[in-house]
Amino acid sequence: MLKDYYEILGVKPKATDEEIRNAYKKLAKAFHPDKHQGDAFFSEKFKSLQEAYGVLSDADKRRDYDTQLAAQLNAQTKAQQPASAQHSATQSSEGQASAQSSQTHSVVDLPMLVEMYFQKRTATIQARKFYDGFLATPKKHYISWLKFILVLVFLLLVILLLHPSWGYFGGMLP
C-alpha cells in the first residue's frame, strides 16, 4: 500500500512545485529532529517528509507515483463496491460522504495544526522573553516616606537624649 505523500505534506494532488516546496520547508522546520533533541517521533516524521518531498519534487517520480496512487484508489473503490451493495442506498451514501469528508479533513488539518503549533510557539517565546526581561531589570529600591520619618524621629530622639550640654542623659556620659 502506497503512502499518501500529498497528505504527508498537507497539499492537494494538483499542487504546484512551489506549493510543495513551501509546504516541505514549513513542515521540515517544525519536525526537524535537531529541534526536538532527537525524539524518535520527530525523526520518523522528518524522514517521511523527506521521502514525500523527494518523490513529489521530481516530475518523473511524481508522474509514476500519481499513476500508482490512482491504480490503488481504483482497486480500493472496486473492493468497496460489493460491500456497499449489501447495505441500503442511504447507508452507503452516508458512509461514502463521511469517508470523503474525513479524508479531506485530515488533509486540511495538517497545515492548520502546523500553523497552530507555530502560533503557540511564538506566543511562548514572547512570554519567555517578557519574563526574562522582567527578571533582568534592576530592582529599584524606593525609600518609603514612613521609613524616612522613622529615621528622622530616631535621630531627633538620639540628639535630644544624648546631647552633652542639654540632653536628658548628657550629664551621665563621660
N, C-alpha and C positions, 0 to 999 in steps of 0.2 A: 504494500500500500504506500503510495506516494505521500510525502509531507506536503501540506499546502503552504508553499513558500510565500504566496501572496498574503495569507493570513498571518504568517510569522512576522512579515514586515509591516503588516497593517495597511496594505494598499489594495486597490482594486485590480483585477486582471487586466484592465485596459490602461493601467498607469504608464506614464511616460518614463523614460530613463532618468530624467531629473527628479521626478517624484520618488522613484525607487531609491535613488542615491540619497535624497534628503531624508527619507524615512530610515534608511540604514544608518546614516550618520547620527540621527537623533537617538535611535534605539541603541546604537553601539556606545554612545556616551552614557546612556542610562544603565546599561547592563554590563559595562566593561568590568572584568574580574579584578583589575587593579584598584578600582574604586571601592570594591567590596571585600578587600583583604582575601582574595582567592576563594570566595564562597563557591561551593560546588554548583549550586543552582545557577548563579550568575555566569559561571564559566560555561556550563552546558547551554544556557540561553544564548550566550555570545557566540558559541560555536555554531548553533543553529542559524543565528543571524548571518554569520559569515557564509555558511553554506547556501542559504537562500539568496544572499546578495551575489554570490559567485555564479549561481545559475541564472538569476534574472538580469544581471548586468550584461551578460554575453548574449548577443542576439541569436546565435545558432543554438546555444544551450536552452535559451528561453523558448524558442520555437519547438524544439524537441520536447521540452517539459510540458508545454501547453498541449501538444498532441497527446502525450501520455496521460495528462490530467483529464483531458476531455474523454479519452477512451475509458479511463477508470470511472468517471462520473456516469458515463453511459451504461457501463456494466452495473453500477450500483442501482441506477434507476430501473434497469431491466429486472434486477433481482428483487426490487421492492414492489414492482407491479403485480406479481402473483400474490404477494402477501396483502396488498391493498385491495385486491379483488374480493377477498374474503370478507372484508369489512364493508359496512354500508358506505354509500357515496358521501354522506355528510361527515362521517368519522374520518375517512381518508383525506377529504379536502381540508379538514381542520388539522389533521396530523401533518400534511404537507405544508400548510401555511405556517404552523408552529416550527417545523424543521427549517423552513426557509428563513423565518424571522430570527431563529436562534443562530443560524449561520451568519446572517447579515449583522446581527447584534454583536457577535464575537469579533467580526472583522472591524466593525466600527469602534468597539470598546477599547482595543489595544492602543490606538493613538490617544484616545481620551484618557486612558489610565496613565500613559506616559506623561501627558500634559499635566495631569493632576499631580503626578509624582514631582515634576519639576516645580510646579507652583508651591507645593508644600515644602519642598527642599529650599526654595528661595525664601519662603517665609521663615523657615527655621534658621537659615543663615542670617537673615536680617535680625531676628530675635537674639541670636548669639552675639552678633556684632554690637547690638544695643547693650546687652548685658555686660559684655566685656568692656565696652566703653564706660559703662556705669561703674564697674569695678576699678577701672584705671584712672578715673578722675580723682584728683587730690581732694581729700576731705577738708572742708573749711571749718575752722574752729571759731564759733561765734561765742563772744562773751555776753552772757545774758545780763540784762540790767539788774536783776536780782543778785547775781554773783558780784557785780560791781559795787552795788550798795552795801552788801555784806562785808566786803573787803574794806570799804571806807569806814564803816561803823567799827570794825575791828581795830583799824589803825587809830581812829579817834579815841577809842577806849584805852588802847595801849598808851597813847600820848597822855591822856588825862590821868591815868593811874600811875604811870611811871615817870612823869616829868620830874627832874631833880629839884626844882625850886618850888613849884606849886602843885605837884601831883599828889594824889592821895597816898601812894606808897613811896613817894620821892624821898622822904626822910629816912626810910628804912634801908635804902640802898647804900652800899659802902662808898 
